[in-house]
Structure formats: structure tokens, C-alpha cells
Amino acid sequence: MVQSALAIEIPTFTDEKFMTASEKVSVLKAWIRFLRHGLDPKHFTRALYKHLINRASFIAHYDQFGFADTYFRTPHDTLRFLEQFWTGTSVEYGSTLWLHDDTASDLNQAMCTVARQIKAD
């Protein structure tokens, strides 16, 4: 495990067909920055958005800005978004498949761990 600058452990990821280990690390670091900066839209990267809609059981909501408008406009919307990472249940599909799927489930589990750690801080 590699330690991030924010004292959050970055797991050793594996390469997969649709996502390399280094891409997973990059997305997780973007996730940490996004959460640590209070879900500030300037830290909502395209790579993070693409991961959420392609591998974390969210729909696109048209584009990155539509997604942000859906989940980060009001505190209620933001809590709904974060609830997925605190509970592990998809807010849009009501399942936990995204944590056990063939692609990026290790990253998704790490994102949940980070969200729970930051919530506890």
C-alpha cells in the first residue's frame, strides 16, 4: 500500500481489461481531492465523472455538468450521492453489484472506504 499525502491508504490495484491500475490510482486520488475539498465542482474531474458513470452504477445525466447539477446543487442531493459510498447501495439502481462487478470493483470499494473515513473525520 502507498500512503497518500492526506494520510489515506491507496491500495495496490490490478490492471483490468477496461482500466489500468494507474488509472484506478488516478481516479482514487481525484476522489480524495474532491471529497477533501467539500465536493467543490472544480475538483470534479472528467476522469472521476467517467468512472462514476461507467463503473460505479450512476447514469450520465447528460454530461459532467448535468451530473453535477443533479448531485451537487443542494445539500439533499449531495447527501443522496454520498449515501451510495457510505452504504454501498447504488442510489440509482438500488443494488450493490457495482462493488462486486468484474471491472473496477476494487476501486469502488476503495472509494467507499475513503468516503467513510472522511465522513468519520
N, C-alpha and C positions, 0 to 999 in steps of 0.2 A: 504494500500500500504506500502511496505517495501522499504526503501531507500538503494540503493547500495553504495558501497564505492566511486563510481565515480559520485555521485550526479545524477544518473539516476533512476527514479522510477521503481521498479519491481512490476508489477500488481499482484493482488491476482488471481491466476489461479484456474481452477477447474479440478478435475480428469475426465478423459475420458476413453473410452474402451481401447485405444491403447497408452495412455500417461498419467502419473500421473501429478498432479500439481507440485510436487517436481522435476520431470524430466523436466518439462517446465521451471522452475526457473533455473535449472542447465544449460539447453541449452541457455537460455537468457543471463545468466552470461558469458557463453563461447563466445557468440556472442559479448557481450560488450567488453570483453578482446581482442577478435580477431580484432574488429574494432579499439579499442583504441591503439592497437599495430601495426597499419598500415597494417593489413592483413598478418602479419608475419605467415608463414606456421607452425611454432612451436606452434602457438595458434589456429590452425585449428584442433579442436579435432574430434575424431571419433564420439562422440555424436552429435556434430554440423553437421558434414557431413551426418550422418544418418538422422537427421531431415530434412536437405535440400533435400535429395533425396526421402525421404518417405512422407513428409508432406508439402513441400514448392515449389512443381512444378518444380523441377530440375531433370534431368536424372543423372544416376550414373557416366557416363563417365568412365566406367570400375571399378574404385575403387577410394578411397580417393585421391590417388596421381594423377590419371588421371583427376579427378575433379579439383584439384589444378592446374594442368598443363593447363587445359582448361581456367580457370578463373583468375589465379593469376600470369601468366607468363609475361604478358605485361600490361602496363597501360591501353591500349584499352580494353583488355579482362577484367580487373578488373572493369573498368567503366561500361562495359556491365553487369557484375554481380551485381554491386551496384545499377544500374538503376532499377532493379526489386524492390528493397526495397525503392527507392525514389519515384517511380511512382505507385507501386502496381501491375503492369502488368508483368506477367511471361515472362522472356526473351526467354524461350524455347517453350512455348505454346501460348503466346500472350493473355492469359486470366487473370482474377482476381479471379477465382474460389478458388485458394489457400488461399485467405483471407476470404472466406465465407464457406469453406468446413466444414464437420461435425467434423473433428479431427484437433485440434491444430490451428484453425483459430485465437484464442485469442493470442497464442504465435506468430504467423506470423504477426499479426497486431502490437504486441509489438516490434517485430524485425524491422518493418518498422519505427515505431516511434523512436526507438533508432538510426537507421541509419540516419534518417532525423535530429535528434538532434545533432549527432556527425558531420554530414556534415555542419550544421549551425555554429558549434564552430569555 
